[in-house]
Amino acid sequence: MEVLSKFFASVYTVISDDVLPVLQKKSISHKMDQITISNESVSKLLHDLKLSKSAGPDDIHPCVLKELASQLSTPLTLIFRSSLSTGKLPCSWKSANITAVYKKGDRKDPSNYRPVSLTSVVCKILEKLFMITLSTITRRMN
């Protein structure tokens, strides 16, 4: 893994933090209080999880979430609502396990691998709920 780590580090650009980019000022058209999360929507996303996906740093595998969807939808809904109202995420949701995935060619050549970030499946569900809601709000505005 050390060889892959060195290779991946060598192909990325190091950005100096001496000069920060100037960001354009934009008005926010969607407020967080417009996002509603229901037990039904959480339950549906849990039932729709692909079992072939890997667990993230929180070690919660999608098959556990899918199997226990009816028991977990209410507590997860409460956690998601709390996260949106406070603007905070659990630490493990902000972490990722980086792994190398083979592309093609010589398996001994580090350039034939790509890094993949394995993030929390539970956090991905929150992200989906967020994106679904924003999409719905945007459609209503048009």
C-alpha positions as CSV (number, residue, x, y, z in Angstrom):
1,M,0.0,0.0,0.0
2,E,2.9,2.3,0.6
3,V,3.8,2.2,-3.1
4,L,0.3,3.1,-4.1
5,S,0.2,5.9,-1.5
6,K,3.4,7.4,-2.8
7,F,2.2,7.2,-6.4
8,F,-1.2,8.8,-5.7
9,A,0.5,11.6,-3.8
10,S,2.9,12.2,-6.7
11,V,0.1,12.7,-9.3
12,Y,-1.9,15.3,-7.3
13,T,-1.1,19.0,-7.3
14,V,-0.3,20.6,-4.0
15,I,-2.2,23.8,-3.6
16,S,-0.6,26.6,-1.6
17,D,-2.7,27.8,1.2
18,D,-0.9,31.1,1.2
19,V,-3.3,32.6,-1.4
20,L,-7.0,31.8,-0.9
21,P,-9.3,31.9,-3.9
22,V,-11.8,34.8,-4.1
23,L,-15.3,33.4,-4.1
24,Q,-18.2,35.0,-5.7
25,K,-21.0,36.2,-3.4
26,K,-24.2,34.4,-4.1
27,S,-27.5,34.7,-2.4
28,I,-28.9,31.5,-0.9
29,S,-32.3,30.6,-2.4
30,H,-32.9,27.5,-0.4
31,K,-33.0,27.6,3.4
32,M,-32.3,24.5,5.5
33,D,-35.7,24.8,7.1
34,Q,-37.3,24.0,3.8
35,I,-35.9,20.5,4.0
36,T,-38.2,17.9,5.6
37,I,-37.2,14.4,6.3
38,S,-39.8,11.7,6.9
39,N,-39.6,8.2,8.3
40,E,-41.1,6.9,5.0
41,S,-38.4,8.6,2.8
42,V,-35.6,7.3,5.1
43,S,-37.1,3.8,5.1
44,K,-37.4,3.7,1.3
45,L,-33.8,4.7,0.9
46,L,-32.7,2.0,3.4
47,H,-34.7,-0.6,1.5
48,D,-33.2,0.5,-1.8
49,L,-29.5,0.1,-0.7
50,K,-27.2,-2.0,-2.9
51,L,-25.8,-4.8,-0.8
52,S,-22.6,-4.9,-3.0
53,K,-21.4,-1.6,-1.7
54,S,-18.8,-1.4,1.1
55,A,-19.0,0.0,4.5
56,G,-17.3,3.3,5.3
57,P,-15.3,4.4,8.4
58,D,-18.3,3.9,10.7
59,D,-18.2,0.1,9.7
60,I,-22.0,0.0,9.1
61,H,-22.5,-2.2,6.1
62,P,-25.5,-1.6,3.8
63,C,-26.9,-5.1,4.4
64,V,-27.3,-4.3,8.1
65,L,-29.1,-1.0,7.3
66,K,-31.3,-2.7,4.7
67,E,-32.1,-5.7,6.9
68,L,-33.0,-3.4,9.8
69,A,-34.7,-0.6,7.8
70,S,-38.0,-0.7,9.6
71,Q,-36.2,-0.5,13.0
72,L,-33.7,2.1,12.0
73,S,-35.8,4.5,10.0
74,T,-37.2,6.4,13.0
75,P,-33.9,6.9,14.9
76,L,-32.1,7.8,11.7
77,T,-34.8,10.3,10.8
78,L,-34.3,11.9,14.2
79,I,-30.5,12.0,13.8
80,F,-30.9,13.5,10.3
81,R,-33.3,16.2,11.5
82,S,-31.0,17.0,14.4
83,S,-28.0,17.2,12.0
84,L,-29.9,19.6,9.7
85,S,-31.1,21.8,12.5
86,T,-27.7,22.1,14.2
87,G,-25.6,22.1,11.1
88,K,-23.4,19.4,12.5
89,L,-22.5,15.9,11.4
90,P,-21.0,13.0,13.4
91,C,-17.2,12.8,13.0
92,S,-17.3,9.4,11.4
93,W,-19.5,10.8,8.6
94,K,-16.8,13.3,7.7
95,S,-14.1,10.6,7.3
96,A,-13.3,8.3,4.5
97,N,-11.3,5.1,4.0
98,I,-9.2,5.4,0.9
99,T,-8.6,2.2,-1.0
100,A,-7.0,1.4,-4.4
101,V,-9.2,-0.1,-7.1
102,Y,-7.5,-1.9,-10.0
103,K,-8.3,-0.5,-13.5
104,K,-6.4,-2.5,-16.1
105,G,-2.9,-3.5,-17.2
106,D,0.0,-4.7,-15.1
107,R,-1.1,-5.2,-11.5
108,K,2.4,-4.3,-10.3
109,D,2.2,-0.8,-11.9
110,P,0.7,1.7,-9.4
111,S,-0.6,3.9,-12.3
112,N,-3.1,1.0,-13.1
113,Y,-5.0,1.7,-9.8
114,R,-7.3,4.6,-8.8
115,P,-8.0,5.8,-5.3
116,V,-11.6,5.4,-4.1
117,S,-13.0,7.0,-0.9
118,L,-15.4,4.8,1.1
119,T,-17.6,7.1,3.1
120,S,-20.4,6.5,5.5
121,V,-23.5,4.8,3.9
122,V,-25.7,6.6,6.5
123,C,-24.3,10.0,5.5
124,K,-24.9,9.1,1.8
125,I,-28.6,8.5,2.7
126,L,-28.8,12.0,4.3
127,E,-27.1,13.5,1.2
128,K,-29.7,11.7,-1.0
129,L,-32.6,13.1,1.1
130,F,-31.1,16.5,0.8
131,M,-30.7,16.3,-3.0
132,I,-34.2,14.9,-3.5
133,T,-35.6,17.8,-1.4
134,L,-33.6,20.4,-3.3
135,S,-34.7,18.9,-6.6
136,T,-38.3,19.1,-5.5
137,I,-38.0,22.7,-4.3
138,T,-36.3,23.7,-7.6
139,R,-39.0,22.0,-9.7
140,R,-41.7,23.9,-7.7
141,M,-39.9,27.2,-8.3
142,N,-39.8,26.7,-12.1
